[in-house]
Amino acid sequence: MLALALAAAFAGCAPSSERQLEENKAIVEQFTEVLNAADFDALDELVTEDFRRHSQATGEVQVNSREEFKELQRSFLTGMPDQRVTIQMMIAEGDKVAGLATYSGTQTGPMGEFPITGKAAESTFLSIFRFENGKIAELWVEWDNLAMLSQLGLFPPPCPTAGG
């Protein structure tokens, strides 16, 4: 009987499942604010050291640490220094938070092999965050590359000139 009473008392001290889900969503909101502010050192408090990012949209880019993720974010700023992410909705379950968001920016710098266009683009994307010990441990993110490239005037690619 005493064990049952103690268990009930301590259960009130432990974070409820619902509260943990809300805390995880708040961390995703902080993560988004940090990216929008380009305050990448603040990621140390939000993501694990061995953080992993997965994306078929950028399959050639491998991110297997927090530092590699910071480098990737800095490279994104080269092409679109005014980039902004706006969360539309989030759903949390277990150790994951799924989000629908909008990415926008103006391409005023080079993006890999793509030339500077000076055009703005906006695209909806999906993301799933996995949490471990109160930090983001993994991120899956997918978007429509063709829609972004079309808005930037980079798709379809220009036709080759005659004789060239």
Sequence and secondary structure as in RCSB ss.txt:
>XXXX:A:sequence
MLALALAAAFAGCAPSSERQLEENKAIVEQFTEVLNAADFDALDELVTEDFRRHSQATGEVQVNSREEFKELQRS
FLTGMPDQRVTIQMMIAEGDKVAGLATYSGTQTGPMGEFPITGKAAESTFLSIFRFENGKIAELWVEWDNLAMLS
QLGLFPPPCPTAGG
>XXXX:A:secstr
 HHHHHHHHHHTTS  HHHHHHHHHHHHHHHHHHHHHT GGGGGGTEEEEEEEE STTTT  B SHHHHHHHHHH
HHHH TT EEEEEEEEEETTEEEEEEEEEEE  S BTTB     EEEEEEEEEEEEETTEEEEEEEEE HHHHHH
HTT SS     TT 
